[in-house]
Amino acid sequence: MKKMDDTGLPPLNWLRAFEASARHLSFTSAAQELNMTQSAVSQQIKALEGYLGKALFYRLVRRLELTDAGNLYLPWVQDSFSVLTKGTQQLLGPDRAKTLQIVSNLAFTVHWLAPRLPKFFAAHPKIRLNFTTPIWHLDHTSQSADLEIRFGREPDSRLMYELLTRANYFPICAPGDSVTLDTLFDRPLFDCAGLSCNWESWCTGQGISFPKKAHLTYASTYTVSFSAARAGSGVAIGHDILVADMLRDGILKQPFDHVAPVSEAYYLIHPAGHVASPASQAFSDWLKSEIRGLNTEQM
């Protein structure tokens, strides 16, 4: 259990879990509001009760009730949060509450998200977005964010997350490149390192042996390989969601019909402990709507 600080106050996240649970009289509803798991909320309430040495809730079948201690404590906690909210708004100004900190995969942000942001800002002109764009997931950046858009394996079950979309992968090249299966391995090939959806696996799906002497160049992000392909430097592997706009606009072309499913996927993650503000809810709803529209177009 966490130790008492110098003021004798319990940790703030325990108090937030208590206040939300008391308002809803439900750990499940509190968890949804706080973007936490139900078990995490329950554990924080137990920790707070142990800290105070008093039960705050009666756990009844399918509902909660506040104990006398809980009823006594709730208005003090709510008043304290109200004072903190007003003080923070005075210090930071009203616009700060409408600024979202978003951690988003670099290639996804550059090739899919950024070109669509004018539509978001047109619909939500008062919301500001700050992006951190790591190539790979980093715990320390995700924990400080309001939302995270992650590409990879399914996240840990302890996280609050939603599947955004799955993808297919296939070769891409410049529109003027006349590459064929017979000439493919005469060209430089570009790929993103560390992924199972690569040149070798695509060739296996085609029934083609991937030559060990192939001129293969790896980068840590698709942004490099896409740029190389656009410049006519060679042929790259691409995801349909990332290259959809470039294929539509004729900046790239898909020289072969064969596509294969990507084992990884794109997820929207709500970092534990972050309250779903109206701004984050608006961005989440817009993002999922745009993804659904893309998936409909590709059907």
C-alpha positions in Angstrom: 0.0 0.0 0.0 1.2 3.5 -0.8 2.4 5.5 2.2 0.7 8.6 3.5 2.3 11.8 2.2 3.3 14.7 4.4 -0.3 16.1 4.3 -1.9 12.9 5.5 -3.9 12.7 2.2 -4.5 9.5 0.3 -3.3 9.3 -3.4 -5.4 11.4 -5.8 -6.2 8.5 -8.1 -7.9 6.6 -5.2 -10.0 9.6 -4.5 -11.0 10.0 -8.2 -12.0 6.3 -8.3 -14.1 6.8 -5.1 -15.8 10.0 -6.3 -16.8 8.4 -9.7 -18.0 5.2 -8.1 -20.0 7.1 -5.5 -21.7 9.2 -8.2 -22.6 6.2 -10.4 -23.0 3.7 -7.5 -21.2 1.3 -9.8 -17.6 0.3 -10.2 -18.3 -0.6 -13.8 -19.7 2.8 -14.8 -16.8 4.5 -12.9 -14.3 2.4 -14.8 -15.9 3.5 -18.1 -15.8 7.2 -17.2 -12.1 6.9 -16.0 -11.0 4.7 -18.9 -9.9 2.0 -16.4 -10.8 -1.6 -15.9 -13.5 -2.5 -13.4 -11.0 -4.5 -11.4 -8.6 -1.5 -11.2 -11.3 0.7 -9.8 -12.3 -1.9 -7.3 -8.7 -2.3 -6.2 -8.3 1.4 -5.7 -11.4 1.6 -3.6 -10.2 -1.3 -1.4 -6.9 0.5 -1.1 -8.6 3.7 0.0 -10.8 1.9 2.5 -7.8 0.2 3.9 -6.0 3.5 4.1 -8.9 5.2 5.9 -9.7 2.2 8.0 -13.4 2.5 7.1 -15.7 0.8 4.6 -17.0 3.4 2.0 -19.5 1.1 0.1 -21.8 -1.7 0.8 -21.3 -4.3 -2.0 -24.8 -5.5 -2.8 -26.0 -7.7 -5.7 -25.6 -5.7 -8.9 -25.3 -2.3 -7.1 -23.4 -0.3 -4.5 -24.6 1.8 -1.6 -22.6 4.3 0.3 -21.9 3.6 4.0 -22.3 6.4 6.6 -18.6 7.0 6.2 -18.9 7.1 2.4 -21.8 9.6 2.6 -19.8 11.8 5.0 -16.6 11.7 2.9 -18.1 12.2 -0.6 -19.0 15.9 -0.4 -15.6 16.8 1.0 -13.9 15.0 -1.9 -16.2 16.5 -4.5 -15.7 20.0 -3.0 -11.9 19.5 -3.1 -12.0 18.4 -6.8 -14.2 21.4 -7.6 -11.7 23.8 -6.0 -8.8 22.1 -7.8 -10.6 22.3 -11.2 -11.4 26.0 -10.8 -7.8 26.7 -9.7 -6.3 24.8 -12.6 -8.6 26.5 -15.1 -7.7 29.9 -13.7 -4.0 29.0 -14.0 -4.0 27.4 -17.5 -6.9 29.2 -19.1 -10.1 27.7 -20.6 -8.4 26.5 -23.8 -6.2 24.1 -22.0 -9.1 21.8 -21.3 -9.7 21.5 -25.0 -6.1 20.5 -25.9 -5.5 16.7 -26.4 -2.1 15.0 -26.0 -2.1 12.2 -28.6 0.6 9.5 -29.0 0.3 8.2 -32.6 2.3 5.8 -34.7 4.6 7.9 -37.0 3.7 6.3 -40.3 -0.1 6.3 -39.5 0.1 10.0 -38.5 2.0 11.1 -41.6 0.3 9.1 -44.3 -3.3 8.7 -43.0 -4.2 10.9 -40.1 -2.6 14.3 -40.9 -4.2 14.6 -44.4 -7.6 14.2 -42.7 -7.1 16.7 -39.9 -8.7 19.6 -41.8 -12.0 17.7 -41.6 -11.6 17.3 -37.9 -10.8 20.9 -37.3 -13.7 22.0 -39.5 -16.0 20.0 -37.2 -14.3 20.9 -34.0 -12.5 24.3 -34.4 -12.0 24.8 -30.7 -10.1 21.5 -30.0 -6.3 21.6 -30.3 -4.2 18.6 -30.8 -0.6 17.9 -29.7 1.1 14.9 -31.3 4.0 12.7 -30.1 4.9 10.3 -33.0 7.1 7.4 -31.9 8.1 4.8 -34.4 7.5 2.1 -31.8 5.3 2.1 -28.7 7.0 3.7 -25.7 5.4 3.3 -22.3 6.6 6.6 -20.9 5.0 8.7 -23.7 1.8 6.7 -23.7 1.1 7.2 -20.0 1.2 11.0 -20.3 -1.2 11.0 -23.3 -5.0 11.4 -23.5 -5.2 8.9 -26.3 -2.8 6.6 -28.1 -3.0 5.2 -31.7 -0.8 2.1 -31.7 0.2 -0.3 -34.5 1.2 -3.8 -33.2 0.0 -6.9 -31.5 -3.1 -6.8 -29.4 -2.4 -4.7 -26.3 -2.3 -6.1 -22.7 -5.8 -6.9 -21.4 -5.3 -4.6 -18.5 -5.4 -1.6 -20.9 -8.6 0.0 -22.1 -8.4 -0.2 -25.9 -10.5 -0.6 -29.1 -9.5 -2.2 -32.4 -9.5 0.5 -35.0 -8.7 -1.6 -38.1 -6.8 -4.4 -39.6 -4.8 -4.1 -42.8 -3.5 -5.9 -45.8 0.0 -5.6 -47.3 1.4 -5.7 -50.8 4.2 -4.3 -53.0 4.0 -0.6 -54.2 6.1 1.3 -56.6 6.2 4.6 -58.6 3.5 4.9 -61.3 6.2 4.8 -64.1 7.9 1.7 -62.8 7.2 -1.3 -65.1 8.2 -4.0 -62.5 6.9 -7.5 -63.1 7.4 -10.8 -61.1 10.2 -11.7 -63.5 12.1 -8.4 -62.9 11.1 -7.9 -59.2 14.3 -9.2 -57.7 16.4 -7.1 -60.1 15.2 -4.0 -58.3 16.1 -2.6 -54.8 13.4 -3.7 -52.3 12.4 -1.6 -49.3 10.8 -2.8 -46.1 10.1 -1.9 -42.5 12.2 -3.8 -40.0 10.8 -5.9 -37.1 7.4 -6.9 -38.7 6.2 -10.3 -39.9 4.4 -8.8 -42.9 7.5 -8.5 -45.1 8.8 -9.4 -48.5 9.6 -13.0 -47.6 6.1 -13.7 -46.3 4.5 -11.9 -49.3 6.5 -14.0 -51.7 5.6 -17.2 -49.8 1.9 -16.4 -50.3 2.6 -16.0 -54.0 4.4 -19.3 -54.1 7.7 -17.6 -54.9 11.0 -18.2 -53.3 12.6 -15.1 -51.9 16.2 -15.0 -53.1 18.9 -14.6 -50.4 20.8 -12.3 -52.6 17.9 -9.8 -53.1 18.8 -6.2 -52.8 16.9 -5.5 -49.6 16.9 -2.3 -47.6 15.3 -2.0 -44.2 14.2 1.2 -42.3 12.5 1.6 -38.9 9.5 3.3 -40.4 7.4 2.9 -43.6 7.8 6.6 -44.1 11.3 6.0 -45.5 10.3 3.1 -47.8 7.3 4.9 -49.2 9.4 7.9 -50.0 11.9 5.7 -51.8 9.2 4.0 -53.8 7.7 7.3 -54.8 11.0 8.5 -56.1 11.4 5.4 -58.2 14.3 4.0 -56.1 12.7 0.5 -55.9 9.7 -1.4 -54.8 8.4 -1.2 -51.2 5.9 -3.1 -49.0 2.9 -1.1 -48.0 -0.3 -1.3 -45.9 -3.5 -0.5 -47.6 -4.6 2.0 -44.9 -1.3 3.9 -45.2 -1.0 4.0 -49.0 -4.7 4.3 -49.9 -4.5 8.1 -50.6 -1.3 7.8 -52.6 -2.8 5.0 -54.7 -6.0 7.0 -55.3 -4.0 10.1 -56.3 -1.7 8.2 -58.6 1.4 8.9 -56.6 2.1 5.2 -56.1 0.8 2.1 -57.9 0.1 -1.5 -56.8 1.9 -3.6 -59.5 0.6 -7.0 -58.3 -2.9 -8.2 -57.4 -1.9 -10.5 -54.5 -2.5 -9.0 -51.0 -1.9 -10.6 -47.6 -3.4 -9.9 -44.2 -1.2 -8.1 -41.7 -0.9 -10.0 -38.4 -0.6 -6.7 -36.4 -3.4 -4.1 -36.2 -4.2 -0.5 -35.4 -5.6 0.1 -31.9 -7.0 3.1 -30.1 -5.8 3.0 -26.4 -7.2 5.0 -23.5 -4.4 5.3 -21.0 -5.5 4.2 -17.5 -6.5 7.0 -15.2 -7.3 9.5 -18.0 -10.8 10.9 -17.8 -12.6 10.8 -21.1 -13.1 14.5 -21.7 -15.6 15.9 -24.2 -12.6 16.7 -26.5 -11.1 13.2 -26.3 -14.5 11.7 -26.9 -15.0 13.9 -29.9 -11.7 12.9 -31.4 -12.3 9.2 -30.7 -15.7 9.3 -32.4 -14.4 11.2 -35.4 -11.4 8.9 -35.8 -13.5 5.7 -35.7 -16.0 7.3 -38.2 -13.2 8.0 -40.6 -11.8 4.5 -40.3 -15.2 3.0 -40.9 -15.5 5.2 -44.0 -12.1 3.9 -45.3 -13.0 0.3 -44.7 -16.3 0.8 -46.6 -14.5 2.2 -49.5 -12.1 -0.8 -49.6 -14.9 -3.4 -49.6 
